[in-house]
């Protein structure tokens, strides 16, 4: 595949392998992310989905394979090209990752101050616009510690959008939120996509959220992609691991372990009853 990728493709992943030391986490996975679509990456704990996200945004280096973002081959671009590419990528981290000593407005303004020659008055206007887009109008002077969990998530999204990126990444956007606040974050993602036609990639294990916001979903299991399709296609999939994940069926090993523990404790409990 040439670096001059198809205009409809924002990200291409080919035979991607990522290792931590001698342990391989991702085992040669491949997929594309199209312009303007919302791709949800599903998987259980330890499946490799967070490692995949970190690799897509350049925080992890592949041990094999290739990642092409906006036509740029990550393995061969220069530092200057990386800086320019990152301006096209917004990231909303799981915990928000806002700077606690800065106000919400200052957090959102930071990318603009670091990467643009805009005057302060222009930056202030853009900050207000971004906060208004995520439902935080008037919260410029609040500190992160003064915000609720849902408001922190929204502020993080506003900062991620500060540079008007082509691609917006979300890491577990609903994690730690109550169902009503989580539903609000889902609606925010849907509004952003409709308003700005962004390419959005969401890593989550929340099924209700995933099926609401996704155009397409991939399910990762033990470092491999076991499903790649629309929400309807995943719901209809007969694949055993897909069914286990969607139907919330526990691992057989867990049941066996519980049986083993019960076998060990039963004689002890019986002796106690006999006393």
TORDO-258658 format. One record per residue (C-alpha): x, y, z; residue in one letter; residue number from 1. Coordinates in nm, 2 decimals, padded with zeros to 4 digits. Example, Ala and Ser with C-alpha at 12.3 -4.5 7.8 and 13.67 -1.06 7.14 Angstrom:
2
ATOM      px      py      pz  residu  num
ATOM   01.23  -00.45   00.78       a    1
ATOM   01.37  -00.11   00.71       s    2
***
This chain:
275
ATOM      px      py      pz  residu  num
ATOM   00.00   00.00   00.00       x    1
ATOM   00.14   00.34  -00.09       x    2
ATOM   00.15   00.64   00.14       x    3
ATOM  -00.09   00.81  -00.09       x    4
ATOM  -00.37   00.62   00.06       x    5
ATOM  -00.73   00.63  -00.06       x    6
ATOM  -00.89   00.96   00.04       x    7
ATOM  -01.18   00.76   00.20       x    8
ATOM  -00.94   00.59   00.44       x    9
ATOM  -00.81   00.77   00.75       x   10
ATOM  -00.62   00.48   00.91       x   11
ATOM  -00.49   00.16   00.76       x   12
ATOM  -00.35  -00.11   00.99       x   13
ATOM  -00.16  -00.40   00.83       x   14
ATOM  -00.03  -00.71   01.01       x   15
ATOM   00.03  -00.51   01.33       x   16
ATOM   00.23  -00.67   01.60       x   17
ATOM   00.31  -00.51   01.94       x   18
ATOM   00.52  -00.66   02.21       x   19
ATOM   00.61  -00.58   02.56       x   20
ATOM   00.95  -00.74   02.61       x   21
ATOM   00.91  -01.10   02.49       x   22
ATOM   00.54  -01.10   02.53       x   23
ATOM   00.34  -01.03   02.21       x   24
ATOM   00.02  -00.84   02.28       x   25
ATOM  -00.12  -00.79   01.93       x   26
ATOM  -00.07  -01.08   01.69       x   27
ATOM  -00.07  -00.94   01.33       x   28
ATOM  -00.40  -00.76   01.31       x   29
ATOM  -00.53  -00.57   01.00       x   30
ATOM  -00.82  -00.33   00.95       x   31
ATOM  -00.91   00.01   00.80       x   32
ATOM  -01.09   00.31   00.94       x   33
ATOM  -01.29   00.51   00.69       x   34
ATOM  -01.32   00.89   00.68       x   35
ATOM  -01.63   01.00   00.88       x   36
ATOM  -01.71   00.67   01.04       x   37
ATOM  -01.72   00.59   01.41       x   38
ATOM  -01.53   00.27   01.48       x   39
ATOM  -01.57   00.11   01.82       x   40
ATOM  -01.29  -00.12   01.94       x   41
ATOM  -01.44  -00.38   02.18       x   42
ATOM  -01.26  -00.63   02.40       x   43
ATOM  -01.23  -00.76   02.75       x   44
ATOM  -00.96  -00.67   03.00       x   45
ATOM  -00.62  -00.77   02.87       x   46
ATOM  -00.75  -00.82   02.51       x   47
ATOM  -00.51  -00.57   02.36       x   48
ATOM  -00.76  -00.29   02.28       x   49
ATOM  -00.59  -00.02   02.49       x   50
ATOM  -00.25  -00.13   02.34       x   51
ATOM  -00.40  -00.09   02.00       x   52
ATOM  -00.52   00.26   02.08       x   53
ATOM  -00.18   00.37   02.22       x   54
ATOM  -00.02   00.24   01.90       x   55
ATOM  -00.25   00.42   01.67       x   56
ATOM  -00.17   00.75   01.84       x   57
ATOM   00.20   00.69   01.86       x   58
ATOM   00.25   00.61   02.22       x   59
ATOM   00.36   00.25   02.15       x   60
ATOM   00.60   00.14   01.88       x   61
ATOM   00.50  -00.17   01.67       x   62
ATOM   00.73  -00.47   01.67       x   63
ATOM   00.60  -00.56   01.33       x   64
ATOM   00.35  -00.46   01.06       x   65
ATOM   00.24  -00.11   00.96       x   66
ATOM   00.01   00.18   01.06       x   67
ATOM  -00.08   00.45   00.81       x   68
ATOM  -00.26   00.75   00.94       x   69
ATOM  -00.39   01.02   00.70       x   70
ATOM  -00.16   00.88   00.44       x   71
ATOM   00.15   00.89   00.66       x   72
ATOM   00.34   00.57   00.73       x   73
ATOM   00.42   00.60   01.10       x   74
ATOM   00.73   00.39   01.08       x   75
ATOM   00.90   00.62   00.84       x   76
ATOM   00.79   00.98   00.91       x   77
ATOM   01.02   01.24   01.05       x   78
ATOM   00.97   01.41   01.39       x   79
ATOM   00.85   01.72   01.21       x   80
ATOM   00.59   01.52   01.02       x   81
ATOM   00.48   01.35   01.35       x   82
ATOM   00.42   01.69   01.50       x   83
ATOM   00.21   01.80   01.21       x   84
ATOM   00.02   01.47   01.21       x   85
ATOM  -00.06   01.49   01.58       x   86
ATOM  -00.23   01.82   01.51       x   87
ATOM  -00.49   01.62   01.31       x   88
ATOM  -00.55   01.38   01.60       x   89
ATOM  -00.75   01.46   01.91       x   90
ATOM  -00.74   01.23   02.21       x   91
ATOM  -00.98   01.21   02.51       x   92
ATOM  -00.81   01.00   02.77       x   93
ATOM  -01.00   00.78   03.01       x   94
ATOM  -00.94   00.99   03.32       x   95
ATOM  -00.95   01.32   03.13       x   96
ATOM  -00.58   01.39   03.19       x   97
ATOM  -00.65   01.76   03.25       x   98
ATOM  -00.38   01.96   03.42       x   99
ATOM  -00.51   02.02   03.77       x  100
ATOM  -00.33   02.36   03.82       x  101
ATOM  -00.49   02.50   03.51       x  102
ATOM  -00.84   02.62   03.47       x  103
ATOM  -01.07   02.44   03.22       x  104
ATOM  -01.03   02.72   02.98       x  105
ATOM  -00.65   02.71   03.01       x  106
ATOM  -00.65   02.33   02.95       x  107
ATOM  -00.85   02.37   02.63       x  108
ATOM  -00.63   02.67   02.52       x  109
ATOM  -00.31   02.48   02.57       x  110
ATOM  -00.28   02.31   02.23       x  111
ATOM  -00.37   02.63   02.06       x  112
ATOM  -00.10   02.82   02.25       x  113
ATOM   00.16   02.55   02.18       x  114
ATOM   00.09   02.49   01.82       x  115
ATOM  -00.06   02.80   01.66       x  116
ATOM   00.04   03.17   01.63       x  117
ATOM  -00.31   03.28   01.72       x  118
ATOM  -00.36   03.59   01.93       x  119
ATOM  -00.49   03.55   02.29       x  120
ATOM  -00.82   03.71   02.20       x  121
ATOM  -00.88   03.46   01.92       x  122
ATOM  -00.78   03.17   02.14       x  123
ATOM  -01.03   03.29   02.41       x  124
ATOM  -01.31   03.29   02.15       x  125
ATOM  -01.22   02.94   02.03       x  126
ATOM  -01.21   02.81   02.39       x  127
ATOM  -01.56   02.94   02.45       x  128
ATOM  -01.68   02.78   02.13       x  129
ATOM  -01.53   02.44   02.21       x  130
ATOM  -01.67   02.44   02.56       x  131
ATOM  -02.01   02.54   02.43       x  132
ATOM  -02.00   02.25   02.18       x  133
ATOM  -01.96   02.00   02.47       x  134
ATOM  -02.22   02.17   02.70       x  135
ATOM  -01.97   02.35   02.93       x  136
ATOM  -02.04   02.71   02.83       x  137
ATOM  -01.94   02.94   03.12       x  138
ATOM  -01.70   02.69   03.29       x  139
ATOM  -01.38   02.85   03.16       x  140
ATOM  -01.26   02.96   03.50       x  141
ATOM  -01.33   02.64   03.69       x  142
ATOM  -01.05   02.41   03.80       x  143
ATOM  -01.08   02.04   03.71       x  144
ATOM  -01.12   01.95   04.08       x  145
ATOM  -01.44   02.15   04.08       x  146
ATOM  -01.60   01.95   03.80       x  147
ATOM  -01.81   01.63   03.82       x  148
ATOM  -01.69   01.31   03.65       x  149
ATOM  -01.91   01.37   03.35       x  150
ATOM  -01.80   01.74   03.32       x  151
ATOM  -01.44   01.63   03.33       x  152
ATOM  -01.50   01.40   03.04       x  153
ATOM  -01.66   01.68   02.84       x  154
ATOM  -01.38   01.92   02.92       x  155
ATOM  -01.13   01.66   02.80       x  156
ATOM  -01.33   01.63   02.47       x  157
ATOM  -01.32   02.01   02.43       x  158
ATOM  -00.94   02.00   02.47       x  159
ATOM  -00.91   01.71   02.22       x  160
ATOM  -01.11   01.92   01.97       x  161
ATOM  -00.92   02.24   02.01       x  162
ATOM  -00.71   02.19   01.69       x  163
ATOM  -01.01   02.08   01.49       x  164
ATOM  -00.86   01.73   01.43       x  165
ATOM  -00.96   01.50   01.15       x  166
ATOM  -00.96   01.20   01.39       x  167
ATOM  -01.09   01.19   01.74       x  168
ATOM  -00.99   00.91   01.98       x  169
ATOM  -01.18   00.82   02.29       x  170
ATOM  -01.04   00.58   02.56       x  171
ATOM  -01.33   00.43   02.77       x  172
ATOM  -01.54   00.75   02.75       x  173
ATOM  -01.82   00.61   02.98       x  174
ATOM  -01.59   00.45   03.24       x  175
ATOM  -01.67   00.54   03.60       x  176
ATOM  -01.99   00.73   03.51       x  177
ATOM  -02.34   00.66   03.62       x  178
ATOM  -02.58   00.54   03.34       x  179
ATOM  -02.74   00.88   03.29       x  180
ATOM  -02.42   01.07   03.26       x  181
ATOM  -02.27   00.80   03.04       x  182
ATOM  -02.57   00.83   02.81       x  183
ATOM  -02.50   01.20   02.78       x  184
ATOM  -02.14   01.13   02.67       x  185
ATOM  -02.28   00.89   02.40       x  186
ATOM  -02.51   01.16   02.27       x  187
ATOM  -02.22   01.41   02.27       x  188
ATOM  -02.02   01.17   02.05       x  189
ATOM  -02.31   01.13   01.81       x  190
ATOM  -02.36   01.51   01.79       x  191
ATOM  -01.99   01.57   01.72       x  192
ATOM  -01.99   01.32   01.44       x  193
ATOM  -02.30   01.47   01.28       x  194
ATOM  -02.18   01.83   01.32       x  195
ATOM  -01.82   01.79   01.21       x  196
ATOM  -01.81   01.47   01.01       x  197
ATOM  -01.51   01.35   01.22       x  198
ATOM  -01.36   01.01   01.21       x  199
ATOM  -01.40   00.88   01.56       x  200
ATOM  -01.24   00.58   01.72       x  201
ATOM  -01.37   00.46   02.06       x  202
ATOM  -01.22   00.20   02.28       x  203
ATOM  -01.48   00.06   02.52       x  204
ATOM  -01.62  -00.25   02.69       x  205
ATOM  -01.96  -00.09   02.74       x  206
ATOM  -02.19  -00.28   02.51       x  207
ATOM  -02.49  -00.04   02.53       x  208
ATOM  -02.27   00.25   02.44       x  209
ATOM  -02.09   00.07   02.17       x  210
ATOM  -02.40  -00.04   01.98       x  211
ATOM  -02.55   00.31   02.00       x  212
ATOM  -02.26   00.51   01.86       x  213
ATOM  -02.08   00.26   01.63       x  214
ATOM  -02.10   00.25   01.25       x  215
ATOM  -01.86  -00.04   01.26       x  216
ATOM  -01.71  -00.25   01.54       x  217
ATOM  -01.41  -00.47   01.58       x  218
ATOM  -01.38  -00.72   01.87       x  219
ATOM  -01.03  -00.81   01.99       x  220
ATOM  -00.97  -01.13   02.19       x  221
ATOM  -00.62  -01.22   02.31       x  222
ATOM  -00.46  -00.99   02.06       x  223
ATOM  -00.65  -01.10   01.76       x  224
ATOM  -00.95  -00.96   01.58       x  225
ATOM  -01.23  -01.21   01.60       x  226
ATOM  -01.50  -00.99   01.44       x  227
ATOM  -01.51  -00.68   01.22       x  228
ATOM  -01.85  -00.55   01.10       x  229
ATOM  -02.15  -00.34   01.16       x  230
ATOM  -02.34  -00.36   01.49       x  231
ATOM  -02.61  -00.57   01.32       x  232
ATOM  -02.34  -00.81   01.19       x  233
ATOM  -02.18  -00.85   01.53       x  234
ATOM  -02.52  -00.92   01.69       x  235
ATOM  -02.59  -01.19   01.43       x  236
ATOM  -02.24  -01.34   01.45       x  237
ATOM  -02.23  -01.72   01.54       x  238
ATOM  -01.86  -01.69   01.63       x  239
ATOM  -01.81  -01.85   01.98       x  240
ATOM  -01.60  -01.57   02.12       x  241
ATOM  -01.83  -01.30   01.99       x  242
ATOM  -02.13  -01.48   02.14       x  243
ATOM  -01.94  -01.52   02.47       x  244
ATOM  -01.86  -01.15   02.49       x  245
ATOM  -02.20  -01.02   02.38       x  246
ATOM  -02.39  -01.26   02.60       x  247
ATOM  -02.16  -01.20   02.90       x  248
ATOM  -02.08  -01.57   02.94       x  249
ATOM  -01.79  -01.63   03.19       x  250
ATOM  -01.47  -01.80   03.10       x  251
ATOM  -01.49  -02.18   03.16       x  252
ATOM  -01.17  -02.16   03.36       x  253
ATOM  -01.34  -01.93   03.61       x  254
ATOM  -01.61  -02.18   03.68       x  255
ATOM  -01.36  -02.46   03.71       x  256
ATOM  -01.16  -02.25   03.96       x  257
ATOM  -01.47  -02.18   04.17       x  258
ATOM  -01.54  -02.56   04.17       x  259
ATOM  -01.19  -02.63   04.28       x  260
ATOM  -01.21  -02.37   04.56       x  261
ATOM  -01.54  -02.51   04.67       x  262
ATOM  -01.39  -02.86   04.68       x  263
ATOM  -01.11  -02.73   04.90       x  264
ATOM  -01.33  -02.54   05.15       x  265
ATOM  -01.62  -02.79   05.17       x  266
ATOM  -01.44  -03.03   05.41       x  267
ATOM  -01.34  -02.74   05.63       x  268
ATOM  -01.70  -02.61   05.64       x  269
ATOM  -01.83  -02.96   05.71       x  270
ATOM  -01.59  -02.99   06.01       x  271
ATOM  -01.71  -02.66   06.14       x  272
ATOM  -02.08  -02.77   06.12       x  273
ATOM  -02.00  -03.10   06.30       x  274
ATOM  -01.85  -02.91   06.59       x  275
***
